[in-house]
């Protein structure tokens, strides 16, 4: 899952981003509306956590521009105003969900994950394939009843593979979905992470390498 956090309160933005990363999400951060639109133009995100009162391009205008572009990203709008009228206005602008500050972080995570499940083809919060069970709410995975102790990136890669439902996932797509914009496009991170993930999943092997194409679970 890839998320863009657009929030001008830098401490809050960085805190939210780090918390989401702890839950195996790939997160980019920006602090004004101009930067948000730039990133949305070049990267594919599942969810945009959008502060309504952004400097530069206002959050309302960012939301409307996203809708105008027809981007599939889901929008969770944040605001200091939690009144009914403000919520109605935010939703009428095209936001998918609305959360007033201050908020409980666990609620933010739950809303982000719920929106991410709607960003592409609908999928359940618990994914099952090849004896593997992955719970996206608790960020836990198991195989044949055996708990898997996965790193954040191993979990993120496994989630992308399982969500593909048997389709081949390229290295480029894994970099796009499981890492953020800071990753070197020429890195061997996918290969290294895949090797560690395979070892933890154990036998019989369930991840297949498709030469020249990518990986399939």
Order of alpha helices (4+ residues) and beta strands (2+ residues): beta-alpha-beta-alpha-beta-alpha-beta-alpha-beta-alpha-beta-beta-beta-beta-alpha-alpha-alpha-beta-beta
